[in-house]
Amino acid sequence: MEYFGTKVGPGLGIGKVLIVENVSLEKIPEKLINSTTDEKKKLKDVINNVVSDYDKIISEVQETDIKDLCQFYKMLLLSPSLVAELEETIEKYQVNAAGAIKKVLNNKETELSQLDNAYLRERSKDIQEVRNKLLRKLIGVKELDLSLLSENTILVSKEINPTLLLSGHLKYVKGIISEIGGKTSHVGILSTSLGIPSIFGIENISEILEDNEIVFVDGDRGVVITDMTNEDIKKYEVKIAREQEIMSELKEIKDIKAVTKDNHRYHVCINTGDLTELNKVNEVGADGIGLFRTEFLFLNKITPPSEEYLFNVYRSFAENNKNKVMIIRTLDIGGDKKCPYIDIPEEANPFLGYRAIRYCLDNKDFFKVSLRAMLRASNYGKIQIMYPMISNIEEVIKANEILDEAKDELANSQIPFDRNIKVGVMIEIPSAALMADTILEKVDFLSIGTNDLTQYTLAVDRGNQRVSKIYNYFNPGVLKLIKMTIDASKKYSNKQVGMCGEMASDPLGIILLVGMGLDEFSVNISRALKVKKLITLLSAEDCQKITEKVMKMTNEQDIEIELDNYAKKVFGKYY
C-alpha cells in the first residue's frame, strides 16, 4: 500500500513503526489552588529543570544545529523579563504555573507569528516548543528516550515535537512520518539537516499504522510503503545501501558540468522555496534555481507579506548566487495551498478552480506587489519571472501587461531593475502544451511541470489511492505533450525549455528528456548531483534514437521496459 504526503526530509529509510503519542496540553487545569508563592517556586523549578535538560543535550551532541537551537531555548527561558512576566501573571490573574506559562507564551507566539520578518516569525515556533516542553515537564509527561532504541525505527505521530530530535540519539531513527508540519517547521528543518527521510501531511497515518509493522519511507518521492513481503523488504534494504554508497561518491563531482559523452551540455538547477536552502545551490554545483516557489513566503501568515519583505528574500538569493539564474514563479496559491487572507471560497474541484495566475490576474494590485519585489531584486542577480497555471495566450498577455505596469511604476520612482528581465511560463495544463509555439512568441522560456501536466492530462488525482496507479508520466499522451513543448522551442535560437517536475530526476525520464533535447533539468536539491552524473553517462545521439523508438509505442509498460533495459546498460551502479 502506498500513502503520499509532503516531501520534507529527502532520502530513503526502512524500519519498524513506533507510534509517538501526543499528550493534550490544552486541558491542563489553570485554576490557582496553592498559594502564589508555591506556584512561583514551582515555576522556577520547572524552568531550571528544562534548562538542565538543554545543558545535557548541548554537552552530549556533536551537531551544531542542535547545540544552537538548545542555546536559543536556554536564552529564552533564562530571560529575566520572561520570568518576571510569568510571576506577575500568577499574581494578577490568580492562575497556577501552567496557566501563567500558557497565557504569557501563547501571547508571545501570536505576536511573533504575525510579523513580516521571516526570521522572527519562525521564532514563534520556538516559543511554542518551549511552552510545550515546560508544560510536559510540569505535569510529569515522560519524554520518549531515543537512546533506548535498539533497531531501525520509523517515528510516526500526529505531530512530532522538535525536542524529540534534540537528544542526538538518532542512530536508529531511519524516518519520520507526521500528520502535521511542513518543510519550514523545526522538525522539518532538523530532519533535513540531520539526514532523516521525512514525510508530513498524511491524514490519519498515526491511526492507520501500527507499532512494529515494517514500512519503507521514500522522502525523495513523498511516499510511505506498507504491507511489504520479505522480498520487498530485502529489495528496499539493498536500494538504501546502494543509495548511501552512491551519494557519498557523488559529492566528489560537485564541480563538474552536466555534459554527455558526445559533448552536449545541459543545465542542472534546483527547485526550492525554502529559506534554509539559501546557501546550498553552490554546495551541489547547481547551475542556478530553476524554480523558486514563492507560496512558502505567503503561507502560514495572517496578513500578506509586504513588498519590502519579498524583495529582501529575493535579493538575498540573488546576491548569494550572483552569476546563476534564479527563476521565480509567481504565487501558485489555491488548490491544496490556502492562505487565511486570500478569499478563495470552498470549491467542489479546487485543483481546477480559482487559483494561481487566475487569482493574480483578478487582483492586480496584490499581484504587482510580488512583481515589483522580483523586479527590484533583479538589479542584484540574474532573476527571471515565471507564470504558473497558464491555460491560454490571453492570460500571458494580461500578465505581461501588469508586469509592464510594475516596471513603469519602478522607473517613475527611479528604482533600478533589469529592464530586459526574462519572462517564462509553466507548462502544466494540456492546452498550454498544445499552444507552446504561440506562447513562446510572448515569452522567453518555458518550464514543464510534469506533476500537474500528468495529473491534468490523465484526469487523475495522484493522491487518490483508487486511481493513483493510472498516474504515470510515461503515458504516451503525456510524452507527446512534453515533446511538442520542447520541439516548439527549437524554432528559436534564444528560447529554452526546462522541466521542474519529478520526471526531471527520474533516471528513465532523463534518458528521454536528453533524447528530446530538453535544455534544463530542475530538481530537488538532494537529487542534483545524481542527475548530473547520469547525464554524463549518456550519449545524446543514442538517447535520440531511443526516444524515436519510444514515441512510437502505445503503452507506458512497454516504454518503461525499453528505458529500463537501456538504463541498466548505461547507468550501471547509479541506477
N, C-alpha and C positions, 0 to 999 in steps of 0.2 A: 504494500500500500504506500502511496506517495502523498505527502502533505506539503503544500507550497506555502512559503512565508516570505518575509522580507530578509534579504541578504544583509547581514550585519558584519560578522567576522568571517573572512574568507578562509578556505581550507577544507580538509576532509577529516572526519573523525568517526570512530565506531566504539561503542561501549554499552554497558548496562545502564538503564534509566534509573535515576534517583530523583523522585518527586520531592521538591523543596516546598514545604507547606508555608503559606503566608498567614501570619497572625494578624488579625484585625486590631489596629491601634486606635481606631477612632472611637471605640466604645469603652475605652478606659475611663473609669469614674474620675470626675474632676472636683467633686464637692470636698470642701475642707472639713476634715473630721478631727485631725490632731491640731495642735497649736501651730501658728505661723512659724514659730521658732523651729519646731520639729521639721516642718516642711522645707524650710530654708536649709537646714542641715542635710536633709535627705537629698535636696537639690545639689548641694556642693559635693556630697559623697558620690552621687551618680556621675557628675561631671568629672571628678577625679578618677573614677573607675574607667570611664570611657577614654580619657586621656592616657591612662596607663595601658589600655588595650592598644591604642595607636602607637605608643612608645615601643611596645613589644614588637609590633609589626615592623616598625622602622628599623629596629635592631636586628631583625631576623631576615628580612627580604633583601634581594640584590637589585630588583627592578627599580629604576629611577622614577618611573611614572607612579608606582605605588608609594614610594617614600614621599614624593612631592605632594600627593593627594592627602596622605596622612598628616603631613606637616601643616597643610592648609586647614584640615579639620581641627587640629590641635589649636592653631592660632585663633580660629573662630571660637572655640569653646573657652579658651583662656582670656578672651577679651573682657576686661573689667566692666565695660559698658553693657555687655550682654548679661553678665551675672547680675549687675545692678538692676537691669530692667526686669529680669526674671524674678528677683526678690521683691521688687516694687509691685509686680503683677500679683504675687501671692498676697501681699498686704491689701492692695487696692480692691481686688476682685474677690478676695476671700476664697481662693482656689488652692488646691494642693499642688505639689511639684509637677505632676503630669499636666494639670490644667494650665499652669504657667508656661511650660515648655510648648504645649500645643498653641496657645494663644500668641505668644511672642514670636515663635519661629514660623508659624503659619503666616503671620503678617509680613515678616521679612521675606519669606518666599514669594508671596504675592507681589510685593513691591518690586523685587528684582525681576520677576517673570514678565513684568510689563514694560521694562526699559528697552530702549532701542539698541543699546550696546550689546553686541553678541556675547562678549566675554562675561559681562555682568549678568546677562540673562541666564547663561549656563550655570552661573554660581547659585541660582535659585534651586537647582537640583542638588547642590551641595548642602544647602540649608535643609532641604527635605531629608537627605540622607542622615545628617547629624541629628535632626529631630527624631527620626525613627530609631536610630541607634540608642539615643538616650531613653526613649520610651521602652524599647525592648529590654534594656538593662534594668530599668526602673521596676518593671513588672516580672523580672526574672525569666524572660524568654531565653532559652539556651541556644546560642548560635551553632549552626552546623559546623562541625570541626572537620575540614577537608583533609587534615593530616591523618585522619583515621582511615581514609580510603586506601584500599589495597589492590584494586583492579580498575581497569579503564571504565570511566563513568561519564554519562551524559546528564548534566543537570537540567531538570525540567521544572518549570514553575509558571504560575500566573504572572509573577513579576520577580525577577532576580534582583536582590539589593546589592549595590556595589561592595559593601563591607564583606560579603562572602568571598569576593575575589582578592581582597586586600591581604589575606593571610599569607599569600605566597606559596601555600601548599597545593600546587596545581599540577603536580606530576601526573596524576591520574585523571584530571579533568580534560576530556577529549572533545567536549562540545557543550553548547548551551542552547536550550530551546525555551523561549519565553513568549507568553501571550502578549505581554505589554512591553513597550520600549521601542527604541529606534537607534539608528547609527550614531546620533549625536547624544544619546543618553550616556551616563558614565559607564554603565555596564557595556554598552556598545563600543565606546572608545577603549575601555580597558581590555575587552576581549580581543579587539583588533590588534592593539599594541602587544598583547601577550600571546598572540597567535592561536587563539582558541576559536575554532569554527563555531559560528553563532547564527541562529535564525530566530527572528522575532515575528510576532503578529499572526501566529497560527491559532485561530479561535478554538478555545476549549481543549487545547492539546494536553494540558496538565490533567484533564479528566479522561482523555482518550487513551493516553499511555499509562502503563503500569510499572511499578517498581520491578527492576531486574530484567525486564524484557530488553533484548538487544536491538539497537537502532543504529542506522547509518546517517550521519549529518553531512550534507554537501553544502557547505557555506558559500561555494562559488555559484551554485545554481539556486540556492534558497530552497532546498527540498530535504525533507526528512523521510527516510525509507524504513518501513517496518515490515513485520511478518516475513522475515528472511529465512531461507533454508540454510543448512550448513554450507552448501556450495556458494550461496550468495555471500555469506559472511567471509569465507575464505577469499572470494573474488575481491571484495572491498578491502580486506586487510592487505592483500597484495597491491591493490591500487594505491592505498595510503602510503605503504612503504616505498613504492616506486616514485610517488609524487614527492615525498620528502627528500629522497636522493637527488631527484632532478632539480628541485627548487634550490638546493644547496649548490649544485653545479652552475645553474643559470645566473647566479649573482656575478659570475666572472665575465658575463657577456654584456654587462650594463652599457658599455660604451660603443658596442658595435651597432651598425645600422642594419635595417631590415632589407637586405639585398639578396635576390635569388641567385642561384648558381650561374644563370645566364645573364646576370648583371642588370636585372630590373629592380628599381628602388621603390619601396613602399614606405609610407609613414605609419608609425605605430604611436597612437596617442592614448590618453586615459580619459575615462568618464569619472567625473567627481561632482561634488556639490558640498562635500564635507570639508569644513574649515580645518580639520585636523590633518588633511592631506596637502596642505599648503606647500610643504617643503618636500613632498615625496615624488614630484614629477621627475626631478633630476636623479633621484635615487634609483629609478629603473631605466634611466636613459631615454625617457619618452620624448617624442618629437613635439609634444605640446598637449593641450587639453582639447580633445575632440568634442566633449560635451560637458559643459558646466551646468548642472541642474539648479536653477535659481529658486525652485519651490522650497528648498530646505531653508532658505532665508526668510520665507513667509509663513511657514507652518509653525504651529505652537506659539503664536503671538495673538494678543487680543486687539492690537491695532496694526495697520500696515507699516512696514519698515520705511523709514524716510529715504529720500534721495541721497542724502549725505552718508547714511549708513551703508546703503548698497554700493555707492561709489567707493567708499573706503575698502569694502571687501574686494570688489573687482580690482581696484588699484593694487591691493596687496598681492593678489595672484599675478597680476600683470608685471609688477616690478620684480617679483620673485622668479618669474620665468620670462625675463626681458626679451630674449630673442626667439621665443617659441610662441606659436599661435595658440590663442585661447578662444574657443567658440562658446559663447554664452547663449544658452537657449532662453528665450523669453518665457515668462511664467506659464508653466504647464499645470494649472490648477483645475480641480474638478475631478470627476470620476471617483477614485478612492482617496483623493487628496483634498481635504476640506479645511478651509480657513474660517475662523469664527467671525471675521469682519467682512468676508465676501459673501454676499447674499445670493447664493445659488440654491433655489428651492429643491426639495427632495424630488427626484425624478425616477420614473419606472426603469429607465435604462441609462444611468449616468455616464457610462463609457461612450455612449453615442449621443450624449446630450450637450448641455451648455457648459463648455469647458475650454481651457487653454486659449488659443487665439480668438475663439468665438466670444469669450467673455471680454478679452482685452480690447477687441475692436469696438465693442459696445460701450466700453468705459475708457474713453480716450485719455482723459486726464490721469487716471490711475496708471494706464499703460505708459504714458510719457514719462512718468517719474522713473520707471525702470530704464527706459530707453536713454534718458538724459544721463543717468548714472553710468550706463555702459559706454556712452559716447565720451563722457568726461574721462573715464578710465582708459579709453583708447589712446589718450595722449601719453600714456606711460607703458605701453606694450602693444603687442600685435593682437588686439581684440577683434573678434568678428561676432556678428549677431545672427541668431538663427530663430526662425518662427516655427513653432510646433503645430501639429494637428491641422495642417493646411489641406483643404479638400478641393479648392478651385482657385483659378487665377485671380479672381476679383479680391479674394482675401489677401493675396500677396500685394496687389496694387494698393489696397487700402492701408495695409500695414506699412508699406513704404512711404505712403503719403504722411502718415502720422510720424514716422521716423524723420522725414524731411522737416516737419514742423518742429520737432525736438531739436534738430540741427540748427534751424533758424533761430530758435529761442536762445540757444547757447552762443551762436555767432553774434546776435544782437547784444548779448551780455558780455561779449568779448572773452568767453570761456573757451580755452583751447580744446580741440578734439581732432581726431583723424578724419579729415573731410572725405577721404577715399575709403572709409571703412567698408569691409566686405560684408555682404548680407547673404544668408542662405536659408534653406527651407528643409524641414524634416519631412522625409517621405515615409509616412506611416499609415496613410489611407490609400486604398487601391486607386481611387480617382486621381490622386496626385502622381502616382507612379505612371499611370496611363497618359498623364499630361506633362511628364517630366521635361520633354523638349520645349514645350511652351513656357513652362515655369522658369526654365533656365534663361529665357530671354529677359526675365525681370530680376534675376538674382545671380550671385557669383559662384555659388556652390550648393550641393545637395548632400544630405546625410540620411542614410536609410536606417530607420528604426525597426529592425526586424521583429522585435517583440510584439509591437502593436500591428505592424503590417501583416504578420502571420495571423494574429487574432482576428483582425477585421476581414482579411481575405477569406479565411475559412469559417467565419462566423462562429468562433469557438472561444469561450471564456476559459482560459488555461487554468484558472483557479477552481473550476468546476470539476470535481472528481469524476463525474459521469462522462464528460466529453473531452477531458484534457488529453486523452490518448490520441485524439484527432489532431491536436496542435502539433505541427511539425513544419519547420521552415524548409525542409527538403521536399515538401509537396510541389509537384511540377508547376502548379499555378502560381505559387509564391515565387519560385525560382524565375519564372518568366517575367514577373513584375520587377524583380531585382535586376535581371539582365537588361530589361528595357530601360530602366533608370540609368544604369551605368553606360549603356550604349548611347543614350541621349547626350551625355557629356562629351563623347568623343567627336562631336561635330564642332567643338570649340577647343582652341589650343590653350585657353587660360581658365577653364572651368573644371572643377574636380568633384568627384563623388566619394564620400566616406560612408562608413557604417558604424553605428554606435549601439547595435543590438547584440544579443547573446551569440548570434551566428558568427560575429567577427572574431570570437575567441574559440570557436569550435574547430578542432583540427580538420574535420571533414569540410566544414564551411570554408576554411582558409584555402583549401585546395581549389574549390570552385571560384571563390572570390578573386584569387590571383589569376585564375583562368579567364574570368570575365573582365579583368582589368580594373578592379577597384583601386582607388588611389590611397585611401586612408582606412586603417583599422583602429577604431577607438574602443578600448576595452577596460574592464575593471583593472585597477592598478596591480592587483595580485596576479593577473594573467599576462601583463605586458611583456615581461621577459620571455615567457614561453612562446608567445605569439611571434616575437622577433626571431627566436631560434627556429621555429617551424618554417617560417618564410625563407630563411637562409638555406634550408634543406631542400627547397623546391626548385624546379625549373619552370619558368613562366610558360615556355613553349609547350612543355609536356602537360601542364595544367590546362592550357587552352585546348589541347586535344581531348583530355578527359572531359572537359566542360562541354565540348561539342557532342560527345557521345552521350553524356548525362542528359543534355537538353532534349534529346530525342526519346527519352524514357518516359513512361506514363504512370509510374507509381513510386512513392518515396522509398519503399522497401528495396526495390532494385537499385535505386540511386544510392542509397546508403551502403549497400553491399559493394557496389562498384568503387565508391570512395573509400570504404573501409579496407578493401584489398590493396588499393594504391597507397593508403596511409601506412599500412603495416610495412610496405616495401620501402618507402622513402623516409619515414619518421623514426623507425627503429624504436629505441627505448623511450623516446619522447612522446610516444603515442600510447 
